[in-house]
Each structure stands twice: as structure tokens, then as C-alpha cells.
Amino acid sequence: MQFLKNEGNFLIPGHVAIIMDGSGRWAEKRSLPRSFGHKRGVKTVKKIVKAASNLGIRVLTLYAFSTENWKRPQSEIEELFSLISQFIKKELERLNNYGIKLRILGDLSKFSENIRTEVENASKITSQNTGLELNIALNYGARQELIHAFEEMSKQNIKKPTEEIISSFLYTAGQPDPDLLIRTSGEFRISNFLLWQIAYCEIYITNKLWPDFTQQDLKTALSEFQKRERRFGGL
């Protein structure tokens, strides 16, 4: 993926992926219900999406709800779904005005019909936009994504898949692989996220909990990215 340049002549990665971790702990540290942390986290999403668009990042992928998150208490899951639904409803016009193209990564079959309709409608409305491509990973797991890809290839009787063919069956088909993966909250785990796509991705870990992650923190991560020497297995 070729890097883009903004007006400050600052090299920008084409695709940034973020594991948004720590919203529940942010609330617990303040003796608040975990739902408060998730609500604050949505505000951070809005700021970072706007910053990514302004910086010239072409693709931003946000890990919102994993296949493992179903293990959480039902009340917390329902709160997360409500916030996701509200975000799509309230932000759709803004996303469209910014020229942002929305794509949902993951298996939506376990969601309610209302949420499925909302996200499919939002994706359709923004499908022709040419600005930032915003991926939101919902009920997403990288292993599940690969199984789905292999099943689809089997249906088409593909006997000898290449890397290009496999990539074309992933949820991110048609998009470049991430150049930079950011994880908040200081955890050093990939958590079943984009395992195929991040094969040569640079990784940046910050101790900031997601609700505290700012536009300046994003710029700091991008600045750190500039210092990395990417050899892709070569010398």
C-alpha cells in the first residue's frame, strides 16, 4: 500500500486498525457502571473517525464486538448493541457528509433484524462515498472469518487457492492490509483480530484506555510508525 501525504508532508499509513480496549475498566476505575465506559468510548470513536478522515488515512478498522464478547453479561451486551444502533442512526448523516464509506466486518446473523437492517442500510447509503473507508468489526473473529472464506471457496470448487484468492473472500476484500495496528489499554494480545491481514503490520501499544485515547494519541502512534523500517521479510 502506498502511503499518503497530508499538507504537513507527514507520511500516513493507508490502513489503520484499532483494538479499542479498556472502556469497561475506565468506568470501573471511577466506580461507575461499565456502560458509562462504553458510552464514553463511543465519543472517542467519533473523534478518531474525524481525525483519521482529516489526516488522509484511507481505511480505518475498529474492533467493536468480537465473537468472544458473547461471553459477557447479557445486560452489557444489550447496552453495547444499543450504543451501536444509536451510533449508526445518529452519525449516518455526518458520515455521509464527510464522504465516509461504512463497511461492517463480521457475521451479522446473530443480531436482531432491526440492527441488521440499520447497518445494511447505512452501508448501502454510503457505498458510493470516496473518502475514508470505515470498517466496524461486529461479531467478528479472524478464525471465523477464515472458516467462512474457505467455505465460500469450497462452494466455488477452488482447489488451489492463492493468497490473492483467499484475500478476495475475506470481509476486507478489495481493501489494502493494515499498515498499523493500534491497541489501547496496554494489553499485548491480538485477540483474534485480522489474523490474515496483519501478517506484516506494524503494532503500536498504548497504556491509554480507549475512552482516554485522543486525536493527539493517534498522531503519536502515526509518528512512531514513521520510525519503523518495514522490510516485509527482505533485507
Backbone bond lengths (Angstrom), bond angles and torsions (degrees), N, CA, C in turn:
res aa  C-N    CA-C-N  psi(-1)  N-CA   C-N-CA  omega(-1)  CA-C   N-CA-C  phi
1 M - - - 1.465 - - 1.522 109.56 -
2 Q 1.316 116.50 128.99 1.453 120.47 177.05 1.522 109.77 -75.76
3 F 1.326 116.33 141.55 1.453 119.81 178.39 1.528 109.62 -81.31
4 L 1.319 114.62 152.08 1.453 120.92 176.74 1.513 109.01 -100.83
5 K 1.333 116.80 162.99 1.460 120.80 177.39 1.521 108.89 -124.11
6 N 1.327 115.04 136.38 1.447 117.11 173.03 1.527 108.32 -93.87
7 E 1.326 116.62 -172.71 1.457 119.62 -174.53 1.519 112.61 -65.30
8 G 1.321 117.01 -23.50 1.456 119.96 179.97 1.518 112.74 -85.84
9 N 1.335 116.81 10.29 1.460 121.54 178.81 1.530 111.45 61.11
10 F 1.335 115.42 33.49 1.460 121.99 -178.61 1.516 108.12 -100.84
11 L 1.341 117.29 123.29 1.451 120.60 -177.51 1.531 110.86 -68.19
12 I 1.302 115.86 130.41 1.465 121.79 -175.13 1.527 109.66 -116.99
13 P 1.329 118.29 130.13 1.472 119.45 175.38 1.518 110.55 -64.24
14 G 1.324 116.37 143.01 1.456 119.94 -178.09 1.517 113.12 -69.14
15 H 1.335 117.28 -34.52 1.466 121.13 -176.67 1.530 108.63 -135.32
16 V 1.317 115.58 121.92 1.466 122.25 176.73 1.520 108.49 -115.73
17 A 1.326 116.62 130.11 1.464 122.16 176.61 1.530 108.50 -115.33
18 I 1.326 116.32 142.04 1.472 120.01 -176.77 1.524 110.73 -131.70
19 I 1.336 115.57 127.33 1.465 121.64 169.11 1.520 105.97 -90.69
20 M 1.316 116.48 105.79 1.473 121.89 -173.50 1.530 108.81 -84.56
21 D 1.310 116.58 89.66 1.451 120.99 -171.71 1.529 111.16 -111.85
22 G 1.325 116.03 144.48 1.461 120.49 169.72 1.513 116.44 108.68
23 S 1.333 118.79 5.95 1.471 119.69 -178.12 1.527 111.67 -65.74
24 G 1.336 116.94 -42.30 1.457 119.96 178.62 1.509 112.11 -63.72
25 R 1.341 116.05 -43.30 1.471 120.34 179.66 1.525 110.95 -66.41
26 W 1.339 116.83 -33.34 1.468 120.65 177.34 1.525 109.39 -57.68
27 A 1.336 116.46 -43.65 1.466 120.43 -179.95 1.521 111.38 -70.59
28 E 1.319 116.96 -42.95 1.466 121.16 -178.27 1.525 111.34 -61.58
29 K 1.331 117.53 -37.20 1.464 121.31 178.33 1.521 111.49 -62.53
30 R 1.324 116.01 -22.98 1.461 121.58 -179.06 1.529 111.71 -105.18
31 S 1.341 116.00 13.15 1.470 122.49 -179.19 1.522 111.73 56.56
32 L 1.333 115.76 38.31 1.454 122.44 178.47 1.529 109.35 -113.40
33 P 1.338 117.65 157.56 1.473 119.51 173.85 1.529 110.18 -59.84
34 R 1.329 117.30 148.62 1.459 121.00 -178.75 1.530 111.86 -58.61
35 S 1.320 116.92 -27.42 1.467 120.50 -179.77 1.531 111.53 -60.54
36 F 1.343 116.82 -30.99 1.460 120.03 178.46 1.529 110.17 -64.31
37 G 1.316 115.73 -37.40 1.459 119.76 178.60 1.516 111.75 -66.31
38 H 1.320 116.18 -40.05 1.470 119.85 179.33 1.530 110.73 -66.32
39 K 1.333 116.81 -38.66 1.468 120.28 177.83 1.528 110.38 -63.94
40 R 1.332 115.59 -42.40 1.469 119.49 177.92 1.530 109.80 -65.83
41 G 1.327 116.10 -34.52 1.458 120.30 179.05 1.517 112.56 -63.47
42 V 1.340 117.26 -34.90 1.460 120.96 178.28 1.532 110.09 -63.89
43 K 1.330 116.94 -37.80 1.461 120.19 177.13 1.524 110.74 -62.25
44 T 1.346 115.62 -37.78 1.456 119.79 177.86 1.527 110.56 -65.96
45 V 1.330 116.40 -39.17 1.470 120.44 177.55 1.525 110.01 -55.82
46 K 1.320 116.75 -47.68 1.466 120.89 -178.58 1.527 111.32 -58.64
47 K 1.336 116.18 -43.63 1.466 120.48 -178.41 1.525 111.47 -66.85
48 I 1.331 116.68 -42.20 1.461 120.38 -176.25 1.526 111.15 -72.71
49 V 1.322 117.62 -36.10 1.470 120.22 176.27 1.532 109.42 -62.22
50 K 1.322 116.93 -45.10 1.461 120.54 178.93 1.528 111.09 -63.22
51 A 1.336 116.60 -42.80 1.465 120.44 -179.92 1.522 110.59 -64.22
52 A 1.335 117.23 -43.75 1.464 121.09 -179.82 1.521 110.56 -60.92
53 S 1.328 116.29 -41.51 1.458 120.89 178.91 1.524 110.91 -63.57
54 N 1.324 116.06 -44.80 1.465 120.58 -179.08 1.524 112.56 -67.25
55 L 1.335 117.05 -31.13 1.461 121.25 -178.15 1.525 112.86 -79.05
56 G 1.316 117.17 -14.00 1.452 119.72 179.42 1.507 114.78 92.72
57 I 1.341 117.50 13.63 1.464 120.63 173.37 1.528 107.53 -65.61
58 R 1.326 116.88 134.08 1.464 119.76 -176.14 1.527 113.18 -84.76
59 V 1.349 116.94 -36.43 1.462 120.86 -179.21 1.531 109.15 -134.16
60 L 1.325 116.88 131.27 1.461 122.80 176.08 1.528 107.67 -125.68
61 T 1.332 116.35 122.30 1.463 121.05 179.66 1.519 109.90 -114.26
62 L 1.324 116.42 123.48 1.456 122.32 -177.76 1.530 110.14 -114.21
63 Y 1.335 116.42 127.84 1.459 122.72 -179.09 1.528 107.55 -86.98
64 A 1.335 116.84 101.35 1.461 121.17 -172.83 1.523 113.86 -98.37
65 F 1.358 117.27 -39.08 1.468 119.91 -176.94 1.521 107.61 -153.54
66 S 1.321 116.11 119.05 1.466 120.63 -176.07 1.524 111.20 -94.38
67 T 1.328 116.35 166.92 1.457 121.13 175.95 1.526 110.85 -63.92
68 E 1.336 117.24 -22.98 1.467 121.56 178.73 1.527 112.79 -83.29
69 N 1.337 117.20 -17.28 1.457 120.51 -177.51 1.531 113.86 -67.99
70 W 1.340 116.94 -11.62 1.464 119.51 176.64 1.530 111.57 -66.14
71 K 1.330 117.18 -14.02 1.461 121.40 179.59 1.532 111.84 -76.83
72 R 1.321 117.18 -10.05 1.459 120.46 -179.13 1.526 110.53 -74.15
73 P 1.346 117.21 165.07 1.469 120.18 178.07 1.525 110.79 -56.81
74 Q 1.328 116.56 143.54 1.460 121.21 -176.66 1.521 111.96 -58.46
75 S 1.333 116.93 -36.53 1.467 120.30 -179.40 1.530 111.07 -62.84
76 E 1.333 116.69 -38.93 1.462 120.28 179.55 1.528 110.42 -70.42
77 I 1.327 117.17 -38.93 1.466 121.02 178.14 1.525 110.24 -61.75
78 E 1.325 116.80 -44.69 1.459 120.92 -179.90 1.526 110.90 -63.42
79 E 1.337 116.77 -37.64 1.465 120.81 177.64 1.524 110.52 -65.00
80 L 1.319 116.81 -41.95 1.466 121.17 178.71 1.525 110.75 -62.80
81 F 1.336 116.92 -43.85 1.462 120.57 179.77 1.529 110.43 -62.85
82 S 1.339 115.92 -40.54 1.456 120.29 179.38 1.528 110.61 -62.39
83 L 1.321 116.61 -42.74 1.466 120.72 179.60 1.524 111.21 -65.87
84 I 1.328 116.80 -40.12 1.462 120.83 178.22 1.527 110.01 -62.03
85 S 1.342 115.99 -45.20 1.461 121.24 179.50 1.526 110.95 -62.14
86 Q 1.341 117.01 -44.44 1.459 121.10 179.73 1.522 111.13 -64.25
87 F 1.326 116.30 -40.01 1.462 120.19 -179.70 1.523 110.59 -60.81
88 I 1.319 116.37 -46.27 1.462 120.06 -178.57 1.524 111.18 -65.13
89 K 1.330 116.59 -43.11 1.462 120.34 -179.52 1.530 111.85 -64.16
90 K 1.341 115.60 -47.86 1.461 120.19 -173.77 1.520 113.03 -77.39
91 E 1.334 117.29 -30.35 1.455 119.94 -173.09 1.519 114.44 -99.01
92 L 1.332 117.54 -6.55 1.466 119.84 -175.45 1.528 111.68 -56.99
93 E 1.319 117.23 -47.59 1.462 120.29 -178.96 1.525 110.82 -62.37
94 R 1.343 116.29 -42.06 1.461 120.55 179.50 1.535 110.94 -64.00
95 L 1.332 116.72 -44.71 1.458 120.63 178.37 1.524 110.47 -59.03
96 N 1.322 115.82 -43.33 1.457 120.59 -179.31 1.519 111.21 -64.97
97 N 1.332 116.14 -41.44 1.469 120.07 179.55 1.524 112.05 -64.49
98 Y 1.338 116.86 -31.68 1.461 121.24 177.71 1.529 111.99 -83.11
99 G 1.326 116.77 -2.09 1.458 119.74 -179.98 1.513 113.15 74.73
100 I 1.341 116.74 23.44 1.465 121.34 -177.02 1.529 110.23 -85.68
101 K 1.314 115.39 134.50 1.461 122.56 179.23 1.527 109.21 -100.80
102 L 1.325 116.40 120.90 1.462 121.60 -175.86 1.523 110.82 -97.00
103 R 1.335 115.49 133.06 1.462 121.08 174.15 1.528 108.02 -133.79
104 I 1.321 116.72 137.95 1.456 122.05 177.24 1.523 108.69 -101.73
105 L 1.328 116.58 127.33 1.456 121.89 177.01 1.527 108.44 -103.69
106 G 1.322 117.84 126.39 1.448 119.56 176.91 1.524 112.76 133.71
107 D 1.316 114.94 179.13 1.456 123.46 -178.65 1.523 109.10 -95.42
108 L 1.323 116.34 108.18 1.463 120.79 -176.26 1.529 113.06 -86.92
109 S 1.323 118.32 -0.45 1.459 121.15 -173.42 1.528 113.28 -63.47
110 K 1.345 117.60 -24.34 1.467 120.05 -177.93 1.524 112.41 -86.83
111 F 1.335 117.02 -5.74 1.458 119.88 -179.69 1.529 110.11 -87.16
112 S 1.338 115.41 162.44 1.453 120.15 178.07 1.526 110.01 -65.80
113 E 1.319 114.51 159.64 1.470 119.61 179.89 1.524 110.75 -60.97
114 N 1.335 117.15 -36.44 1.469 120.71 -179.83 1.519 111.62 -61.61
115 I 1.344 116.47 -46.66 1.458 119.64 -178.94 1.528 110.34 -67.30
116 R 1.324 116.72 -41.51 1.467 119.42 178.30 1.525 110.76 -59.37
117 T 1.323 116.22 -43.47 1.466 120.54 -179.65 1.523 110.69 -64.09
118 E 1.338 116.69 -41.41 1.462 121.08 -178.75 1.522 111.78 -63.49
119 V 1.334 116.53 -47.51 1.463 119.10 -176.46 1.528 111.13 -71.56
120 E 1.330 116.74 -36.18 1.465 119.48 178.15 1.527 110.45 -67.12
121 N 1.333 116.65 -38.71 1.455 121.21 178.48 1.532 110.73 -65.55
122 A 1.347 116.16 -43.27 1.464 120.78 179.89 1.529 110.76 -63.86
123 S 1.317 116.42 -41.10 1.465 120.47 178.73 1.526 110.49 -63.85
124 K 1.328 116.64 -40.92 1.463 121.11 -179.29 1.522 111.11 -66.78
125 I 1.332 116.64 -43.98 1.466 120.99 -177.71 1.530 111.52 -63.06
126 T 1.332 116.44 -36.59 1.480 120.08 -176.08 1.525 112.77 -96.57
127 S 1.326 117.89 4.49 1.467 121.03 -170.86 1.522 114.33 -62.65
128 Q 1.333 117.43 -25.34 1.466 120.38 -178.04 1.531 112.74 -95.82
129 N 1.321 116.92 0.47 1.465 119.78 -179.98 1.526 110.38 -69.15
130 T 1.322 115.63 150.26 1.468 120.35 -173.70 1.526 113.52 -117.72
131 G 1.328 116.66 9.74 1.461 119.82 178.58 1.525 111.16 -89.11
132 L 1.312 116.07 -145.45 1.457 121.94 178.89 1.525 111.19 -54.08
133 E 1.332 116.68 134.31 1.458 121.26 172.44 1.526 107.26 -94.55
134 L 1.324 116.06 114.70 1.455 122.30 -176.91 1.522 109.41 -103.11
135 N 1.328 116.01 112.69 1.459 121.76 175.07 1.525 109.09 -97.75
136 I 1.317 117.13 128.16 1.460 121.07 173.20 1.525 107.26 -115.12
137 A 1.329 116.54 117.93 1.461 121.74 -177.54 1.523 109.36 -86.28
138 L 1.343 116.28 113.16 1.462 123.18 -178.34 1.520 109.45 -123.37
139 N 1.329 116.37 129.79 1.465 120.88 -173.05 1.525 108.65 47.66
140 Y 1.330 113.53 48.73 1.467 120.69 -176.04 1.528 110.25 -106.90
141 G 1.319 115.51 137.99 1.458 122.52 170.39 1.517 106.84 -146.72
142 A 1.309 117.95 133.38 1.463 120.98 -175.33 1.523 112.09 -64.07
143 R 1.328 117.32 -38.25 1.461 119.20 178.89 1.532 110.26 -65.46
144 Q 1.320 115.91 -42.09 1.467 120.46 177.93 1.528 109.79 -63.15
145 E 1.339 116.70 -38.42 1.465 121.03 178.67 1.527 110.95 -61.45
146 L 1.338 116.93 -42.91 1.461 120.99 -180.00 1.529 111.14 -67.52
147 I 1.329 116.88 -40.88 1.463 120.02 177.37 1.530 109.64 -60.00
148 H 1.326 115.58 -44.47 1.471 120.57 178.76 1.533 110.36 -60.28
149 A 1.324 116.31 -42.54 1.474 120.23 -179.60 1.526 110.65 -63.47
150 F 1.334 116.67 -44.72 1.467 120.27 -179.35 1.531 111.15 -65.42
151 E 1.334 117.05 -37.33 1.454 120.37 177.51 1.528 111.04 -62.89
152 E 1.341 115.56 -42.35 1.461 119.71 179.76 1.523 111.27 -67.21
153 M 1.338 117.20 -37.56 1.461 120.42 177.03 1.519 111.05 -65.62
154 S 1.326 115.64 -37.37 1.464 120.05 178.73 1.525 110.80 -64.14
155 K 1.332 116.50 -39.88 1.466 120.58 178.16 1.526 111.42 -60.91
156 Q 1.337 115.49 -31.53 1.457 120.14 179.69 1.525 112.29 -93.64
157 N 1.330 114.91 8.50 1.463 120.86 175.14 1.527 112.93 59.14
158 I 1.322 116.14 39.42 1.465 121.18 177.51 1.524 108.16 -84.47
159 K 1.300 117.06 114.15 1.465 122.43 -173.68 1.523 113.06 -91.19
160 K 1.329 116.89 -33.86 1.460 120.69 -176.44 1.528 110.15 -126.83
161 P 1.315 116.80 77.78 1.470 119.06 -178.20 1.523 112.33 -69.85
162 T 1.311 116.63 140.32 1.456 123.26 173.60 1.522 108.45 -100.14
163 E 1.333 116.97 173.18 1.459 119.55 176.85 1.521 110.47 -59.05
164 E 1.327 116.30 -41.16 1.459 120.65 -178.92 1.522 111.14 -63.87
165 I 1.331 116.10 -41.03 1.473 119.47 179.79 1.525 110.60 -65.77
166 I 1.338 116.98 -45.65 1.469 119.87 179.13 1.523 110.49 -59.30
167 S 1.326 116.57 -45.25 1.472 120.66 -179.89 1.523 111.34 -59.17
168 S 1.322 116.66 -33.68 1.465 120.62 -177.35 1.529 112.44 -71.84
169 F 1.334 117.47 -13.12 1.462 121.29 178.83 1.530 112.33 -103.56
170 L 1.327 117.51 1.38 1.459 121.05 178.58 1.525 110.02 -84.04
171 Y 1.330 116.59 165.51 1.461 120.50 178.98 1.524 111.66 -62.52
172 T 1.327 117.10 -25.30 1.465 121.93 -178.18 1.525 112.02 -92.89
173 A 1.310 118.84 17.56 1.466 122.55 -178.07 1.524 111.24 -50.39
174 G 1.325 115.16 132.59 1.455 120.23 179.28 1.516 114.85 89.00
175 Q 1.320 116.93 -6.55 1.465 120.97 179.37 1.527 109.96 -108.75
176 P 1.327 117.34 152.66 1.465 119.93 175.79 1.521 110.64 -69.81
177 D 1.324 117.09 153.32 1.461 120.50 174.20 1.525 109.71 -65.60
178 P 1.332 117.56 153.48 1.470 119.54 178.06 1.529 112.03 -60.09
179 D 1.323 115.07 139.87 1.464 121.79 172.58 1.522 110.06 -89.71
180 L 1.330 116.21 -31.85 1.462 122.03 -174.62 1.526 109.95 -138.61
181 L 1.324 116.25 128.97 1.470 122.80 174.08 1.520 108.07 -111.96
182 I 1.321 116.46 124.00 1.464 122.77 178.25 1.526 108.41 -109.34
183 R 1.333 116.18 133.18 1.463 119.79 172.15 1.523 108.98 -125.06
184 T 1.326 115.63 127.87 1.462 120.15 176.80 1.521 110.23 -90.08
185 S 1.320 116.09 168.20 1.482 126.94 174.77 1.520 114.09 81.88
186 G 1.338 117.90 2.48 1.457 120.03 173.38 1.509 116.15 80.14
187 E 1.322 117.87 4.83 1.462 120.52 179.50 1.528 110.30 -81.03
188 F 1.337 116.49 138.98 1.467 121.39 -178.94 1.526 109.44 -105.03
189 R 1.327 115.92 66.28 1.457 121.60 179.41 1.522 109.30 -138.58
190 I 1.332 115.90 151.91 1.458 121.27 175.58 1.531 110.59 -88.77
191 S 1.322 116.76 -27.91 1.471 122.42 175.02 1.528 113.47 56.95
192 N 1.334 116.29 44.08 1.463 120.63 172.77 1.524 112.24 59.88
193 F 1.330 116.48 41.94 1.463 122.26 -174.57 1.521 110.84 -119.22
194 L 1.326 116.73 116.41 1.471 122.93 172.90 1.532 112.96 50.82
195 L 1.332 116.73 44.03 1.469 120.34 -173.63 1.520 112.57 -58.46
196 W 1.307 118.51 -39.68 1.462 121.38 178.87 1.527 110.40 -70.90
197 Q 1.321 116.02 -45.10 1.462 121.57 -170.95 1.527 113.74 -71.87
198 I 1.340 118.76 -25.62 1.474 119.54 -174.37 1.524 112.75 -97.63
199 A 1.325 117.18 22.61 1.467 121.26 -177.47 1.534 112.45 -51.57
200 Y 1.336 117.57 -39.37 1.466 120.72 -179.54 1.531 111.42 -123.76
201 C 1.319 115.42 28.82 1.460 120.98 -178.28 1.531 110.61 -80.60
202 E 1.326 116.54 143.41 1.460 121.10 171.42 1.529 108.26 -79.72
203 I 1.333 116.90 140.49 1.462 121.51 -176.30 1.529 110.52 -115.63
204 Y 1.306 115.53 133.69 1.465 122.08 179.42 1.531 108.68 -127.02
205 I 1.333 116.36 122.90 1.470 122.23 179.84 1.531 109.22 -110.40
206 T 1.320 115.38 132.06 1.461 119.80 174.77 1.527 109.57 -124.51
207 N 1.318 116.31 146.32 1.472 120.74 177.90 1.523 112.65 -76.14
208 K 1.321 117.07 -12.39 1.457 120.29 179.34 1.532 110.30 -59.92
209 L 1.316 117.36 134.06 1.448 121.26 171.32 1.533 108.08 -75.13
210 W 1.324 116.87 149.66 1.457 119.47 -171.64 1.534 114.25 -52.78
211 P 1.331 121.55 -44.09 1.460 119.46 -179.79 1.529 113.55 -61.02
212 D 1.335 117.64 -21.82 1.464 121.50 -179.83 1.527 113.02 -94.08
213 F 1.331 117.31 -3.59 1.463 121.79 -177.54 1.527 108.85 -72.80
214 T 1.326 116.70 127.25 1.458 121.50 -174.02 1.530 111.81 -114.95
215 Q 1.308 114.57 173.68 1.464 120.15 175.46 1.530 110.58 -61.17
216 Q 1.324 116.89 -35.28 1.458 120.12 177.57 1.524 110.72 -67.43
217 D 1.331 117.33 -36.04 1.468 120.25 176.43 1.525 110.63 -63.32
218 L 1.331 116.38 -37.47 1.464 120.00 176.26 1.523 110.10 -62.81
219 K 1.323 116.38 -43.86 1.462 120.05 179.08 1.535 111.17 -64.55
220 T 1.335 116.40 -35.64 1.461 120.27 177.40 1.526 110.24 -63.57
221 A 1.330 116.83 -41.78 1.463 120.98 177.43 1.519 110.83 -62.87
222 L 1.334 116.61 -40.85 1.462 120.51 178.55 1.527 110.71 -66.43
223 S 1.337 116.26 -36.93 1.464 120.38 177.76 1.520 110.90 -64.12
224 E 1.332 116.35 -40.67 1.465 120.89 177.09 1.527 110.18 -64.70
225 F 1.309 116.20 -36.87 1.467 121.47 178.62 1.532 110.90 -58.98
226 Q 1.337 115.75 -36.53 1.466 119.49 -178.20 1.536 112.27 -62.75
227 K 1.335 115.83 -25.25 1.468 120.14 -176.27 1.527 112.58 -82.89
228 R 1.329 116.89 -12.70 1.454 120.34 -176.44 1.532 110.66 -78.65
229 E 1.319 116.27 141.29 1.461 121.56 174.53 1.525 108.07 -101.11
230 R 1.310 116.18 110.99 1.474 120.74 -174.79 1.524 109.38 -96.67
231 R 1.336 115.63 111.15 1.461 120.48 -175.37 1.538 111.74 -106.92
232 F 1.333 117.84 -13.44 1.465 121.94 178.42 1.533 112.12 51.26
233 G 1.331 116.25 40.10 1.452 121.13 177.70 1.513 114.60 90.86
234 G 1.338 116.91 -9.55 1.457 120.51 -179.66 1.516 111.58 -94.17
235 L 1.342 116.06 -170.64 1.459 121.06 179.87 1.520 111.41 -96.78
